[in-house]
Amino acid sequence: MKKKIEYKPVLKKFLMTLAATTISIILTFGTSSFRENRKQKAAKREMVTMILYDMQKSYNDIAKCDSDLVSFLELQLDMVAHPKRYDGDYTMLYLHYPVLQFTTTTENIFRTNIESIRTIGNILFVEVVTSFYDGRQNYLDIVEEFNKYAEPALHSYEKLAALDATTYSFKSHIHLENLRRELEQSKLMMKITDEDLDKFSKERERLENMVIDDMGMNEAMKKMTDEQMQWRLKYLKAKEEGRKELSAEK
């Protein structure tokens, strides 16, 4: 009959210590790895949300431009069809000038920082976002080209009638739809909802307003903008009255 082997107290203590140390190491590195993984996921979501917020804001601004182009076109066609309305209503066309301005801070971070792309870790998302930013620039080119030809066209009825704004409105619709599709694809890929973007937008707006209010610029900027619009309309009206007076003297 085999004898039962008894471990010496020292050996037993050593094995227990080794087991405890091993468990401690596993827990330490496991917890550290878990925390790091959560940290990386949080950083990824924050970066993706920032990019999608920038895309959403750009899309909304471009949609506003598209709407302004339609309003401009409708008013232009009405004036072309009724020449007598030109003298009294042409200044209203300036109110529907498409204006597009956007900051490229987020785009520059996205395009130039390789760590950003590594953090995101989704090549298809990167490709779609890159295409969106390219499309945004293309739309800006359309707006600038339109304004280049629209400005002199408002100086006379004949020039206004010669401006084919329908071409720019058509281009605007096509680019807007492409941007909408890419924006929706990006949100679906990264599982970011409109509610997520709305929450991010409100928090960002709250922080921006805090800075603006602290600087005392909020009301001042609004007042300056209103005054500029009034002076602009008076300037255009003065030019038109002067043109009429000169024509009457000839």
C-alpha positions in Angstrom: 0.0 0.0 0.0 1.4 3.4 -1.1 2.1 5.9 1.6 0.5 9.3 1.4 3.0 12.0 0.6 3.0 14.9 3.0 4.3 18.2 1.8 6.6 19.9 4.1 5.3 23.2 5.6 7.9 25.3 3.7 7.1 23.8 0.3 3.4 24.2 1.0 3.8 27.9 2.0 5.9 28.5 -1.2 3.2 27.0 -3.4 0.5 29.1 -1.8 2.6 32.2 -2.2 3.3 31.4 -5.8 -0.4 30.9 -6.5 -1.3 34.1 -4.8 1.4 36.0 -6.7 0.2 34.5 -10.0 -3.4 35.4 -9.4 -2.3 38.9 -8.3 -0.3 39.4 -11.6 -3.2 38.1 -13.7 -5.7 40.5 -11.9 -3.3 43.4 -12.2 -2.6 43.1 -15.9 -6.1 41.9 -16.7 -7.6 45.0 -15.0 -5.0 47.3 -16.6 -5.8 45.8 -20.0 -9.5 46.2 -19.4 -9.1 49.8 -18.4 -6.8 50.5 -21.4 -9.3 48.9 -23.7 -12.2 51.0 -22.3 -10.0 54.1 -22.6 -9.2 53.4 -26.3 -12.9 52.7 -27.0 -13.8 56.0 -25.3 -11.2 57.9 -27.3 -12.4 56.3 -30.6 -16.0 57.2 -29.9 -15.1 60.8 -28.9 -13.0 61.3 -32.1 -15.6 59.7 -34.3 -18.4 61.9 -32.8 -16.3 65.0 -33.3 -15.8 64.1 -37.0 -19.4 63.3 -37.5 -20.5 66.5 -35.7 -18.3 68.5 -38.1 -19.8 66.6 -41.1 -23.4 67.2 -39.8 -22.8 70.9 -39.3 -21.2 71.2 -42.8 -24.2 69.4 -44.3 -26.7 71.6 -42.6 -24.8 74.7 -43.8 -24.7 73.4 -47.3 -28.4 72.5 -47.2 -29.0 76.2 -46.3 -27.0 77.3 -49.3 -29.0 74.9 -51.5 -32.2 76.4 -50.2 -30.9 80.0 -50.8 -30.1 79.1 -54.4 -33.6 77.9 -54.9 -35.0 81.1 -53.4 -32.6 83.2 -55.5 -33.7 81.3 -58.7 -37.4 81.7 -57.9 -37.0 85.4 -57.4 -34.8 85.8 -60.4 -37.3 84.0 -62.7 -40.1 86.2 -61.4 -38.1 89.4 -62.1 -37.1 88.2 -65.6 -40.7 87.4 -66.4 -41.8 90.8 -65.0 -39.1 93.4 -65.9 -40.9 96.3 -64.1 -40.3 94.5 -60.8 -36.5 94.6 -61.2 -36.0 98.2 -60.0 -38.0 97.7 -56.8 -37.0 94.2 -55.9 -33.5 93.4 -57.1 -31.9 94.2 -53.7 -33.9 91.3 -52.3 -31.7 89.0 -54.4 -28.8 89.8 -52.0 -30.7 88.3 -49.2 -30.7 84.9 -50.9 -27.0 84.9 -51.8 -25.5 81.5 -50.8 -22.9 82.0 -48.2 -20.7 79.1 -47.1 -18.0 79.2 -44.5 -16.5 76.4 -42.5 -13.5 75.7 -40.4 -11.1 73.0 -41.4 -9.7 72.2 -37.9 -11.3 68.8 -37.6 -10.6 68.0 -41.2 -6.9 68.8 -40.8 -6.7 66.7 -37.7 -8.4 63.8 -39.5 -6.2 64.1 -42.7 -2.8 64.8 -41.2 -2.7 62.9 -37.9 -1.9 59.2 -38.5 -2.8 58.4 -34.9 -6.3 59.6 -35.5 -6.7 57.0 -38.3 -5.2 54.3 -36.1 -7.5 55.2 -33.2 -10.6 55.0 -35.5 -9.5 51.7 -37.0 -12.1 51.6 -39.8 -10.7 52.0 -43.3 -14.1 52.2 -45.0 -15.2 55.0 -42.6 -11.9 56.9 -43.3 -12.6 56.6 -47.0 -16.1 57.8 -46.8 -15.2 60.8 -44.5 -12.4 61.7 -46.9 -14.8 61.7 -49.8 -17.2 63.9 -47.8 -14.6 66.5 -47.1 -13.6 66.5 -50.8 -17.2 67.0 -51.7 -17.5 69.8 -49.2 -14.7 71.6 -50.9 -16.3 71.0 -54.3 -19.5 72.5 -53.1 -17.7 75.6 -51.9 -16.2 76.0 -55.4 -19.7 75.9 -56.8 -20.8 78.7 -54.4 -17.8 80.8 -55.2 -18.3 80.4 -58.9 -22.0 81.3 -58.7 -21.3 84.4 -56.6 -18.6 85.4 -59.1 -21.2 85.6 -61.9 -24.2 86.6 -59.8 -22.7 89.8 -58.4 -22.3 91.6 -61.8 -25.6 90.2 -63.0 -27.5 92.2 -60.5 -26.4 95.5 -62.0 -29.0 95.5 -64.7 -32.1 93.7 -65.9 -30.3 92.5 -69.0 -27.4 90.9 -67.1 -29.8 89.3 -64.6 -31.8 87.8 -67.5 -28.6 86.4 -69.0 -27.6 84.6 -65.8 -28.5 80.9 -65.9 -28.9 80.1 -62.2 -30.6 76.8 -63.0 -27.2 75.2 -63.7 -25.9 76.0 -60.2 -29.1 74.9 -58.5 -28.8 71.5 -60.3 -25.2 71.1 -59.3 -26.1 72.0 -55.7 -28.8 69.4 -55.5 -26.5 66.6 -56.8 -23.7 67.5 -54.3 -26.1 67.9 -51.4 -27.5 64.4 -52.0 -24.0 62.8 -52.2 -23.0 64.5 -49.0 -26.2 63.3 -47.3 -25.6 59.8 -48.3 -22.0 59.8 -47.1 -23.0 61.3 -43.8 -25.7 58.7 -43.2 -23.3 55.9 -44.2 -20.7 57.2 -41.7 -23.2 57.3 -38.9 -24.4 53.8 -39.5 -20.9 52.4 -39.8 -19.8 53.8 -36.4 -23.1 53.4 -34.7 -23.5 57.0 -33.9 -27.2 58.2 -33.7 -28.7 61.6 -34.3 -29.3 61.8 -30.6 -25.6 61.3 -29.9 -24.7 64.1 -32.3 -27.4 66.4 -30.8 -26.1 65.8 -27.3 -22.5 66.5 -28.5 -23.7 69.6 -30.3 -25.6 71.0 -27.3 -22.6 70.5 -25.0 -20.3 72.1 -27.5 -22.7 75.0 -28.1 -22.9 75.5 -24.3 -19.2 75.8 -23.9 -18.9 78.1 -26.9 -21.6 80.4 -25.6 -19.9 80.5 -22.2 -16.7 81.8 -23.9 -18.6 84.3 -26.1 -20.7 85.6 -23.2 -17.6 86.0 -21.0 -16.0 88.0 -23.8 -19.1 90.2 -24.1 -19.3 89.6 -27.9 -22.7 87.9 -28.3 -24.9 91.0 -28.4 -22.2 93.1 -30.0 -21.8 90.8 -32.9 -25.5 90.5 -33.5 -25.8 94.3 -33.5 -22.9 94.7 -36.0 -24.4 92.1 -38.3 -27.8 93.8 -38.3 -26.2 97.2 -39.0 -24.1 95.8 -41.8 -27.2 94.4 -43.5 -29.0 97.7 -43.2 -26.1 99.7 -44.6 -25.7 97.2 -47.4 -29.3 97.6 -48.5 -29.0 101.5 -48.3 -25.8 101.3 -50.4 -27.5 99.3 -53.1 -30.6 101.6 -53.0 -28.4 104.7 -53.3 -26.6 103.2 -56.4 -29.9 102.4 -58.1 -31.3 105.9 -57.4 -28.1 107.4 -58.7 -28.3 105.3 -61.9 -31.8 106.5 -62.5 -30.9 110.1 -62.0 -28.0 109.9 -64.4 -30.3 108.2 -67.0 -32.9 110.9 -66.6 -30.3 113.7 -67.3 -29.2 112.2 -70.6 
